[in-house]
Amino acid sequence: MAKLTTRKPLVGMNVSHSHRRTKTRQNLNLQTKTINGSKVVLSNREWKTLNKNK
């Protein structure tokens, strides 16, 4: 499987009511799709862009 995306997860902070901060991650929505007979891993956003350009 080839990984086409170069995007990385977003990193931020969860802030509670008392203002304690803990790190949080927003991972990408990675999907495994078959394009021209080969499996590739790309984000859902990139998949939608590929379908739009067809």
C-alpha positions in Angstrom: 0.0 0.0 0.0 1.2 3.4 -0.9 0.6 6.4 1.3 -0.3 9.4 -0.8 -1.1 12.0 1.9 1.5 14.3 3.4 -0.9 15.8 5.9 -0.4 15.3 9.7 -2.7 15.3 12.7 -3.7 18.6 14.3 -2.4 19.1 17.8 -4.1 21.3 20.3 -5.3 21.6 23.9 -8.4 20.5 25.8 -9.2 23.2 28.2 -11.4 22.3 31.2 -13.7 24.6 33.1 -10.9 25.1 35.7 -8.5 25.9 32.9 -6.4 22.8 33.2 -4.9 21.9 29.8 -4.3 18.5 28.3 -2.9 17.8 24.9 -5.3 16.4 22.2 -4.9 15.2 18.7 -7.3 15.3 15.7 -6.3 12.4 13.5 -7.0 12.4 9.8 -9.8 10.4 8.3 -7.6 7.9 6.4 -9.2 5.6 4.0 -7.9 2.6 2.0 -9.0 2.8 -1.6 -8.1 0.9 -4.8 -7.0 3.2 -7.7 -5.9 1.6 -11.0 -5.5 -1.8 -9.3 -3.3 -0.7 -6.5 -4.3 0.0 -2.9 -3.5 3.5 -1.6 -4.1 5.2 1.8 -5.4 8.8 1.5 -7.5 11.1 3.5 -11.2 11.4 2.9 -10.8 15.0 1.8 -8.3 14.0 -0.9 -10.6 11.2 -2.0 -13.4 13.7 -2.5 -11.1 16.0 -4.5 -10.0 13.1 -6.8 -13.7 12.2 -7.4 -14.6 15.8 -8.1 -11.9 16.0 -10.9 -13.1 12.9 -12.8 
